[in-house]
Amino acid sequence: MSDLAELAVYIHWPYCKSKCPYCDFYKELARNVNQDEIMAEYISALRKYHEILPERTVKSVFFGGGTPSLMEPRNIAKIIAEIGKLWPLKTNAEISLEANPNTRSETLFRDFKNAGINRLSLGVQALNDADLRFLGRTHDLAAARQCLEEIVKIFDNHSADLIYARPQQSLTAWKKELEEITSYGLKHLSLYQLTIEDNTVFARKNVKPLEDEAAVAMYDFTRDFLAERGYPQYEVSNFAAHGCESQHNLTYWQGGDYIGIGKSAHGRFKIAGKHYAAEYPFVHEQLTEKERAEELILMGLRLVKGIDKTTFKQICGLDINECINRDKAAMLKELGLLKENSTHLFATRQGFAVLNQIIAELCS
């Protein structure tokens, strides 16, 4: 099968033990959740998607949330088995699950591996107790460290999330956290700058993140520090050892086909040359070539390598020069924020710090 026949599957588990004050994702508190009923709904949804997209090979499965480590391992195994019945799984398909330290039990991570998970991503967020409390996390530093030690022993592929640019966070303190997180031998790191989103507790409390200049300096330091330790940046917020990039997330950034199962999940796929946006459950809207092209620009410029022009045209049917404001592109190149060669269009190191503005200019 061709790459265009590959499919990524996202399983959204919306339930959490508590809601973090910075989070604006859709989620519900995990109270009286009937997992068997939800699994029946998810399996039914997968079967409906198979009717729409029968001739595919699944390249990755990602259990996200919410807190999917609240799912019972037997139910994770059930979902993976159903996906394998409906579509062939690509050899060495990446099957990821996001976990929080507050869900840990003595055998939980081992049970996840036995259920079919081969990549675990741990939501650490901070490596000191004071900032864990500030971020509303219900685990402490000792629990985070115990989980990190366990997942690198149990899984061959693993990742951790941290949040930086917290209020009054110093570069020295952040460097200490980076030194610790890189000491565990993880294959992948996702580092997110704290932003205050509307309709969050932090927004209502008027919490202010680190000043922009200090945050940019912290971001620059992080990229150099991690590259020196074997984690080159490959996406705005993501760093990985060679060959350990998230295959599932690359599907989003490179414009591949994916489906989303669960509340607030969505998908993008191509059928008979037509592009579709899907909202769960099964609301499909056809996209124009130009609409899909804008999405490819929005997502593709997040990658260090940028947008592959040939792949871009294969996916949306348009030349990238037809889809961007060439005058604005020339200006961005003069400013040293954008570069282009015969095969790719990409943001520079300086451009990554103002990527949203670059995208807005190119699509204007």
TIPAVEX-537821 format. One record per residue (C-alpha): x, y, z; residue in one letter. Coordinates in steps of 0.2 Angstrom, whole numbers. Example, Ala and Ser with C-alpha at 12.3 -4.5 7.8 and 13.67 -1.06 7.14 Angstrom:
! TIPAVEX-537821
@px 62, py -22, pz 39, r a
@px 68, py -5, pz 36, r s
END
This chain:
! TIPAVEX-537821
@px 0, py 0, pz 0, r m
@px 5, py 18, pz -3, r s
@px 8, py 30, pz 11, r d
@px -8, py 39, pz 7, r l
@px -17, py 22, pz 11, r a
@px -10, py 23, pz 29, r e
@px -21, py 28, pz 43, r l
@px -18, py 34, pz 61, r a
@px -31, py 31, pz 74, r v
@px -34, py 43, pz 89, r y
@px -44, py 36, pz 104, r i
@px -49, py 50, pz 115, r h
@px -52, py 47, pz 134, r w
@px -60, py 63, pz 140, r p
@px -60, py 59, pz 159, r y
@px -48, py 65, pz 172, r c
@px -47, py 64, pz 191, r k
@px -46, py 83, pz 192, r s
@px -45, py 97, pz 179, r k
@px -28, py 107, pz 179, r c
@px -30, py 126, pz 180, r p
@px -20, py 129, pz 164, r y
@px -30, py 116, pz 153, r c
@px -43, py 121, pz 140, r d
@px -45, py 104, pz 132, r f
@px -62, py 95, pz 133, r y
@px -63, py 84, pz 148, r k
@px -74, py 77, pz 161, r e
@px -71, py 72, pz 179, r l
@px -70, py 53, pz 181, r a
@px -85, py 49, pz 191, r r
@px -96, py 34, pz 189, r n
@px -89, py 30, pz 172, r v
@px -95, py 14, pz 164, r n
@px -80, py 9, pz 154, r q
@px -89, py -6, pz 146, r d
@px -102, py 5, pz 139, r e
@px -89, py 17, pz 132, r i
@px -79, py 3, pz 124, r m
@px -95, py -3, pz 115, r a
@px -97, py 14, pz 108, r e
@px -79, py 16, pz 103, r y
@px -79, py -1, pz 94, r i
@px -95, py 3, pz 85, r s
@px -87, py 19, pz 79, r a
@px -72, py 10, pz 73, r l
@px -83, py -2, pz 63, r r
@px -92, py 13, pz 55, r k
@px -76, py 21, pz 50, r y
@px -70, py 4, pz 43, r h
@px -85, py 5, pz 31, r e
@px -80, py 22, pz 26, r i
@px -61, py 18, pz 25, r l
@px -59, py 0, pz 22, r p
@px -43, py -1, pz 11, r e
@px -31, py 6, pz 24, r r
@px -16, py 0, pz 34, r t
@px -15, py 7, pz 52, r v
@px 2, py 15, pz 55, r k
@px -1, py 21, pz 73, r s
@px -14, py 21, pz 87, r v
@px -14, py 35, pz 100, r f
@px -24, py 34, pz 117, r f
@px -25, py 53, pz 122, r g
@px -35, py 63, pz 134, r g
@px -40, py 67, pz 147, r g
@px -31, py 54, pz 156, r t
@px -31, py 38, pz 146, r p
@px -21, py 29, pz 160, r s
@px -38, py 29, pz 169, r l
@px -44, py 16, pz 156, r m
@px -43, py -2, pz 162, r e
@px -29, py -11, pz 153, r p
@px -41, py -25, pz 147, r r
@px -51, py -11, pz 138, r n
@px -36, py -4, pz 130, r i
@px -32, py -22, pz 124, r a
@px -50, py -24, pz 117, r k
@px -48, py -8, pz 107, r i
@px -31, py -13, pz 100, r i
@px -38, py -30, pz 95, r a
@px -53, py -23, pz 87, r e
@px -42, py -11, pz 76, r i
@px -32, py -26, pz 71, r g
@px -47, py -35, pz 66, r k
@px -53, py -21, pz 55, r l
@px -37, py -15, pz 47, r w
@px -20, py -23, pz 45, r p
@px -8, py -15, pz 57, r l
@px 8, py -9, pz 50, r k
@px 24, py -19, pz 55, r t
@px 30, py -10, pz 71, r n
@px 15, py 1, pz 72, r a
@px 17, py 14, pz 85, r e
@px 4, py 12, pz 99, r i
@px 5, py 26, pz 112, r s
@px -4, py 30, pz 128, r l
@px -3, py 46, pz 138, r e
@px -2, py 42, pz 157, r a
@px -1, py 53, pz 172, r n
@px 9, py 49, pz 188, r p
@px -7, py 50, pz 199, r n
@px -14, py 34, pz 191, r t
@px 1, py 23, pz 195, r r
@px -2, py 6, pz 203, r s
@px 11, py -7, pz 206, r e
@px 7, py -16, pz 190, r t
@px -1, py -3, pz 179, r l
@px 13, py 1, pz 167, r f
@px 17, py -18, pz 164, r r
@px -2, py -21, pz 162, r d
@px -2, py -7, pz 148, r f
@px 12, py -16, pz 139, r k
@px 4, py -32, pz 140, r n
@px -12, py -24, pz 133, r a
@px -2, py -19, pz 117, r g
@px 5, py -2, pz 121, r i
@px 23, py 0, pz 115, r n
@px 26, py 19, pz 118, r r
@px 21, py 27, pz 134, r l
@px 20, py 46, pz 136, r s
@px 21, py 53, pz 154, r l
@px 13, py 69, pz 159, r g
@px 26, py 75, pz 172, r v
@px 24, py 94, pz 168, r q
@px 37, py 100, pz 182, r a
@px 51, py 93, pz 192, r l
@px 48, py 102, pz 208, r n
@px 34, py 101, pz 221, r d
@px 30, py 119, pz 222, r a
@px 27, py 121, pz 203, r d
@px 18, py 104, pz 203, r l
@px 6, py 112, pz 215, r r
@px 5, py 128, pz 206, r f
@px 0, py 118, pz 190, r l
@px -14, py 109, pz 199, r g
@px -5, py 92, pz 197, r r
@px -11, py 79, pz 209, r t
@px 6, py 70, pz 210, r h
@px 22, py 75, pz 218, r d
@px 40, py 74, pz 213, r l
@px 43, py 58, pz 221, r a
@px 29, py 50, pz 211, r a
@px 35, py 57, pz 195, r a
@px 52, py 51, pz 197, r r
@px 46, py 33, pz 202, r q
@px 35, py 33, pz 186, r c
@px 50, py 39, pz 175, r l
@px 61, py 26, pz 182, r e
@px 48, py 12, pz 178, r e
@px 43, py 17, pz 161, r i
@px 61, py 17, pz 154, r v
@px 63, py -1, pz 161, r k
@px 46, py -7, pz 155, r i
@px 45, py 1, pz 138, r f
@px 57, py 2, pz 123, r d
@px 49, py 19, pz 118, r n
@px 44, py 33, pz 129, r h
@px 41, py 51, pz 131, r s
@px 38, py 64, pz 144, r a
@px 30, py 81, pz 145, r d
@px 36, py 97, pz 154, r l
@px 29, py 115, pz 154, r i
@px 41, py 129, pz 155, r y
@px 39, py 148, pz 156, r a
@px 30, py 147, pz 172, r r
@px 28, py 163, pz 182, r p
@px 45, py 169, pz 189, r q
@px 53, py 153, pz 183, r q
@px 72, py 156, pz 182, r s
@px 83, py 149, pz 168, r l
@px 94, py 141, pz 181, r t
@px 79, py 132, pz 189, r a
@px 74, py 126, pz 171, r w
@px 91, py 120, pz 167, r k
@px 91, py 109, pz 183, r k
@px 74, py 101, pz 177, r e
@px 81, py 98, pz 160, r l
@px 97, py 90, pz 167, r e
@px 86, py 78, pz 177, r e
@px 73, py 74, pz 163, r i
@px 87, py 70, pz 151, r t
@px 96, py 59, pz 164, r s
@px 82, py 45, pz 163, r y
@px 86, py 40, pz 145, r g
@px 69, py 44, pz 138, r l
@px 68, py 43, pz 119, r k
@px 57, py 59, pz 117, r h
@px 52, py 75, pz 126, r l
@px 38, py 87, pz 123, r s
@px 41, py 104, pz 131, r l
@px 26, py 116, pz 130, r y
@px 27, py 135, pz 134, r q
@px 14, py 140, pz 147, r l
@px 0, py 150, pz 139, r t
@px -15, py 157, pz 148, r i
@px -30, py 151, pz 138, r e
@px -47, py 158, pz 139, r d
@px -60, py 149, pz 150, r n
@px -47, py 142, pz 161, r t
@px -44, py 144, pz 180, r v
@px -28, py 153, pz 177, r f
@px -37, py 165, pz 165, r a
@px -50, py 169, pz 178, r r
@px -37, py 171, pz 191, r k
@px -27, py 183, pz 179, r n
@px -11, py 172, pz 181, r v
@px 3, py 179, pz 170, r k
@px 16, py 168, pz 162, r p
@px 34, py 172, pz 161, r l
@px 38, py 188, pz 151, r e
@px 40, py 186, pz 132, r d
@px 58, py 190, pz 131, r e
@px 63, py 178, pz 145, r a
@px 52, py 165, pz 138, r a
@px 60, py 166, pz 121, r v
@px 77, py 165, pz 129, r a
@px 72, py 150, pz 139, r m
@px 66, py 142, pz 122, r y
@px 82, py 146, pz 114, r d
@px 92, py 138, pz 128, r f
@px 81, py 123, pz 128, r t
@px 84, py 119, pz 110, r r
@px 103, py 120, pz 111, r d
@px 104, py 111, pz 128, r f
@px 93, py 96, pz 121, r l
@px 103, py 95, pz 105, r a
@px 119, py 93, pz 114, r e
@px 111, py 79, pz 124, r r
@px 105, py 69, pz 109, r g
@px 87, py 77, pz 108, r y
@px 87, py 87, pz 92, r p
@px 72, py 97, pz 89, r q
@px 60, py 91, pz 75, r y
@px 44, py 101, pz 79, r e
@px 40, py 117, pz 88, r v
@px 38, py 109, pz 105, r s
@px 45, py 91, pz 102, r n
@px 63, py 84, pz 103, r f
@px 68, py 66, pz 100, r a
@px 83, py 54, pz 99, r a
@px 87, py 50, pz 81, r h
@px 73, py 39, pz 74, r g
@px 61, py 41, pz 89, r c
@px 50, py 55, pz 83, r e
@px 32, py 52, pz 87, r s
@px 25, py 43, pz 71, r q
@px 7, py 47, pz 76, r h
@px 10, py 66, pz 78, r n
@px 20, py 66, pz 62, r l
@px 4, py 61, pz 53, r t
@px -5, py 77, pz 59, r y
@px 10, py 88, pz 54, r w
@px 14, py 80, pz 37, r q
@px -4, py 80, pz 32, r g
@px -8, py 61, pz 33, r g
@px -25, py 53, pz 35, r d
@px -32, py 50, pz 53, r y
@px -48, py 47, pz 62, r i
@px -53, py 52, pz 80, r g
@px -64, py 41, pz 91, r i
@px -72, py 49, pz 107, r g
@px -80, py 65, pz 112, r k
@px -71, py 81, pz 104, r s
@px -60, py 69, pz 93, r a
@px -59, py 74, pz 75, r h
@px -51, py 67, pz 59, r g
@px -45, py 71, pz 41, r r
@px -45, py 59, pz 27, r f
@px -46, py 58, pz 8, r k
@px -58, py 47, pz -2, r i
@px -58, py 46, pz -21, r a
@px -48, py 62, pz -22, r g
@px -59, py 72, pz -10, r k
@px -54, py 79, pz 7, r h
@px -65, py 77, pz 22, r y
@px -65, py 84, pz 40, r a
@px -73, py 73, pz 52, r a
@px -80, py 78, pz 69, r e
@px -85, py 64, pz 81, r y
@px -97, py 55, pz 79, r p
@px -97, py 54, pz 60, r f
@px -101, py 72, pz 54, r v
@px -91, py 73, pz 38, r h
@px -88, py 90, pz 29, r e
@px -80, py 91, pz 12, r q
@px -65, py 103, pz 12, r l
@px -60, py 112, pz -4, r t
@px -42, py 110, pz -10, r e
@px -38, py 127, pz -4, r k
@px -45, py 124, pz 14, r e
@px -34, py 108, pz 15, r r
@px -19, py 117, pz 8, r a
@px -21, py 130, pz 22, r e
@px -21, py 116, pz 35, r e
@px -6, py 109, pz 28, r l
@px 3, py 125, pz 29, r i
@px -3, py 128, pz 47, r l
@px 3, py 110, pz 52, r m
@px 18, py 108, pz 41, r g
@px 28, py 124, pz 46, r l
@px 28, py 117, pz 64, r r
@px 41, py 105, pz 58, r l
@px 60, py 109, pz 58, r v
@px 61, py 102, pz 41, r k
@px 45, py 112, pz 36, r g
@px 34, py 108, pz 21, r i
@px 39, py 95, pz 8, r d
@px 33, py 104, pz -8, r k
@px 30, py 88, pz -18, r t
@px 20, py 79, pz -4, r t
@px 10, py 95, pz -2, r f
@px 5, py 94, pz -20, r k
@px 1, py 76, pz -19, r q
@px -10, py 78, pz -5, r i
@px -20, py 94, pz -9, r c
@px -17, py 95, pz -28, r g
@px -11, py 113, pz -28, r l
@px 7, py 120, pz -29, r d
@px 12, py 128, pz -13, r i
@px 16, py 144, pz -23, r n
@px -3, py 145, pz -27, r e
@px -7, py 145, pz -8, r c
@px 4, py 157, pz 0, r i
@px 6, py 176, pz -1, r n
@px 22, py 177, pz -11, r r
@px 25, py 196, pz -6, r d
@px 24, py 192, pz 12, r k
@px 35, py 176, pz 10, r a
@px 48, py 187, pz 2, r a
@px 47, py 199, pz 17, r m
@px 48, py 185, pz 29, r l
@px 64, py 179, pz 20, r k
@px 72, py 196, pz 21, r e
@px 69, py 196, pz 39, r l
@px 77, py 179, pz 41, r g
@px 61, py 171, pz 48, r l
@px 58, py 160, pz 33, r l
@px 68, py 150, pz 21, r k
@px 65, py 140, pz 5, r e
@px 74, py 128, pz -6, r n
@px 70, py 118, pz -21, r s
@px 61, py 105, pz -10, r t
@px 55, py 113, pz 6, r h
@px 48, py 129, pz 14, r l
@px 52, py 131, pz 32, r f
@px 53, py 143, pz 46, r a
@px 71, py 147, pz 53, r t
@px 76, py 146, pz 71, r r
@px 72, py 164, pz 73, r q
@px 55, py 161, pz 64, r g
@px 50, py 147, pz 76, r f
@px 48, py 160, pz 90, r a
@px 35, py 169, pz 80, r v
@px 28, py 155, pz 70, r l
@px 9, py 160, pz 72, r n
@px 13, py 177, pz 65, r q
@px 22, py 169, pz 50, r i
@px 8, py 157, pz 46, r i
@px -5, py 171, pz 47, r a
@px 6, py 182, pz 35, r e
@px 8, py 168, pz 22, r l
@px -11, py 163, pz 22, r c
@px -17, py 182, pz 21, r s
END
